[in-house]
Amino acid sequence: MIGPLTILLVSVLGVVAVATMLSVPARDRDVAWLAGAAVPVDSEAGRVYRRYLERHRGYRLAGAWFGVALAIVVGLAWDSQIHAGIGAGSPFGDLLFCGVAGIVIGSLLAETYRLSLPRDAPASASLDSRPALGGQAQVTGARIMTGIALALGALGVAIPASTPLAVAVAGAVVVLVAELTRRAIDDRRRPALSEAAREVDARIRRYAARAVAHLELSAGALTLGWTVSKTFGDTGSVIGTLLVLAFLVVAVVALHRARPRPPRSFTIADVTAPQGQAA
């Protein structure tokens, strides 16, 4: 049963999520990291980068908070506990699993919002080929892990008191959302842009594709880890336990690399190339 304390806690998390969306500042250092160059604060490019980072961070964090709220409700109502990791209770009551799912969905909402084209914006037809999206290795890894999870889930249907297939399907849905996000980034319409605006658009597009690829890898690793755990349960070998831990490490590392902020060691002085020439 869901008690008053749980409802109050989830309500507080909901307020925090909304407040997060409204206030996630991006500093000059963050803008320089995304742009690959020091960008004047009052320039149009600087404002575009800043708006993108603030919206992207806000949607991601709000999605994470809603995922955490869901994990709390499910965990307390069905498992009488909440946890973070792989193997204990249900993944739908796991803070990490639901948090990653929320971040992926929040990223999709942020990207599709940015990718929408105003009706009065002219569309340009270009014969130039679009550069390939980055992060293909992460996407391939996520697809392989999700496929293995679905296969294990199908084999585990007959296991009593186990839900490996439900776990695998839920994780596959999160991976699919990440795939749709990357498709939206790749296939979006492009308005007629100046050279400087095309550079800004290309940089944001490259960052978004890589970030979503890492989120997809994180979701795939969590999905396979949970499926392995639920398929073999307490009968799992030492090797199985180590595999589950390895998937957890991969998920956490990939989630960290998808963050919309520069490394702690980054400074504006690290990028000296002019806008449009930075690597």
N, C-alpha and C positions, 0 to 999 in steps of 0.2 A: 504494500500500500504506500501511496505517496502522502506523507504527512505535511502539516503546515510549515515546518521548518524547511523541508525540501522545496516547497513552492516559494517560500520567501527567498531562499538562496538562489533559485533559478531566476526569480524576478530581478534580484540584484544583479546577477550576471547579464540579464537582458539589458538593463539600464547601462551597465558598463560597456556592453557591446555597442550600443547606439552612441554613447559618448565617445567611444574609441573612433568610430567612423567620422565623427565631427571634428576631432582634434588629433591629428597625427602629423606633426610638423616635419618638414624636410629642410635641412640646413644646407648652407652653401657647399659644405664638404660632400653631402649626399648627392647634390646636383652635379658637382664636378666629377664624382665617381661614375655616375650614369652617363654623363656627356663625354667623358674621356678627355676633358679639357676644362680649364677655369672659365665659367660662363658668367657674364655680368648679371647681377641680380635683377636689374630692371629691363633686361632684354626679353624679347618675345620667346626666344629659345629657353632662357632660364625659367620663365613662367610656365612654359609647357612641361619641362622636366619636373618642376616642383609640383605642379598640379597632378601629374601622373604618379609620382612617388607617394604623395599624400593620399590620393584616392586608392592606389593599389595597397598601401599599408593599411588603410582604414578598412577596406573590404576584407582583406586577409585576416586581420585581427578580429573583426566582428564575426567572421565565419568561424574562427578558432574558438571564440567565446561561446557561440551558439552550439558548437560541437561539444565543448566541455559541459555546457548545461544539459545537453542530451545525454551525455555519458553519466552525469550525476543522477538524472531522473531514472534512467534504465538501471544503473548500478544499484541504487538504493531500493527501487521498486521490485526488481527481479532477483538480484544477487545479494542484496543487503550489504553491499560493499562497493566501493569505487577503487580503481587501481589504474596504474600506468605501466604498460609493458606488454608482454605476450604470454598467454597461457592461463592466467588467473581469471576465473569467471567468464564473462562473455565479452567479445570485442565491442559490442554495442554499449557496454558499460565501462569501456576503457578510455581514459582521458587522451592518450596518445592517438589511438586509432580514430576516434571521433574528432579530435582536434585537427588531425591531418585532413580528414574528409571535409571538415568545415573550411580549412584554408584553401583546399583545392576548389571547392564550390565558390568561395569568396573571390578567388582569383578569376574564375570564369566570369562572374558577374562584373568584376572590375574591367576585365579585358573586353567583354562584349559591349560594355558601356562606352569605353574609349573607341572601340572600332566602329561604332555606329556613325554613319555619314549624314550630315545635315542635308535636308532635301534641297536647299538652295546652293549646295556646294557642287561645282562642276566636276564631273568625272573625267579622268584623263585616260586615254588609250595609249599604252606604251608597248613597243616591241621588245624592250629589254627584258631578259629573263630575270625572274625573282631569285635572289640568293637563297640557297637552301637554309632552312631553319637549323639552328644549332641544337645540341643536345640529343642527337639521334641515337647515340650509344645508350644514353639513359632510357630513352623511349623503348629501344629494343630490349633492354634488360627488364623493364617493367612488363612488357608484353610477354616475354618468356616466363617470368615468374607468375604472372596472372594466369597464363595458360596451364602451367603446372598445378597451380592452386585449384583451378576448375577441374582438372583431371583427378586430383586427389579428392576433391569434394564429391565428385561423382562416384568414386570408388568407396567413399566413406558413408554413403547413404544408409547402408545396412548396419552401421555401427550403432548399438543402442546408446541412448542418452548423449548423442553427439550431433553437432550441427556443422560439420565441415563444409557442406555444400552451401548452406546459407551464408556462412562467413565468406566463402570464395566468391559467391555472387555479389554480396554487398561490396567487397573490395573491388571486384571487376567493374561495378557501377562507378566507383570513384575514379578508377583508371580511365574509364570511358569518358567521364566528364573532363579529365585532363586532355584526352585525345581531342575532344570537341573544342576545347579551348585553343589548342595548338592549330586546329583546322581553321578556327575563326581568325587567328592571327595571320595565318598564311594566305587565306582566301579573301580577305576583306577587300572591299573597293577602296581605291585610293583617289582622293581629290587632286586637282591640279595643284602642284606645290612648287615653291621656289627651290633652288639648290640647297639653301640652308635648312629649309623645312623638311626636305627629303632626307637630309642627314639626321635631323632630330627623329624623324619617323623611323628611319632604319635602325638607329641605336636603341630606341624603345622597343622596337619589334624584336631585335636580337636578344635584348635582355629578357623580355617577356617569354620568348620561346625557350630559352635556357632555364629560366626559373620554373616554368611549368613542367619542363622535362624532368627536373630534379624532384618536383612534387609528385609527378607520376611514378618515378622510381621509388620514392618513399612509400607511396600507397601500394605499389606492387610488392615491395619487400614486406610490409606489414601484413598484406593479404596472405602471402605464402607462409610467413611465419605463423600466423594464427591458424591457417588451415592445417599445417603440419602438426601444430600443437593439438588441435581438436581431433585430428585423424588418429594420431597414435596415443594421445593422452598419457596416462601413467605408465603405459607399456613401452613408451619410447626409450630408445637406447641413449647412451652418452653422446653418440654421434648426433642423434636427433636433437638432443638438448643444445649441443654446440651450434647446430644449424639454426635453431630458433634464435639463439643469442646473436649469431652472425647476421640474420635478417633484421633483427632489432637495431644493431649497430648501423647497418646500411641505411635503414629508414631514418634514423636520427641524423646521420651525416648528410644524407640527401636533403632532408628538411632544413638543416642548417645552411646548406649551400644555396638554397632557394630564397633565402631572406632578401628583402628589398632594401638592403643597406650595405655600405662598404665594410671591408675588414677593419678591425680596430687599428691596424697599423697604417691604414691609408691616410694620406694627407693631400691637400690640394697641390702641394709642391710636387707630388708624384706624377702629375699630368701636366706636361709643359707644351705638348703639341697643340697648335691652333685648332679650333673647331673645324671638323671636316677632314683632319689629317691624322687624328689620334687613332691608335690601334684599338 
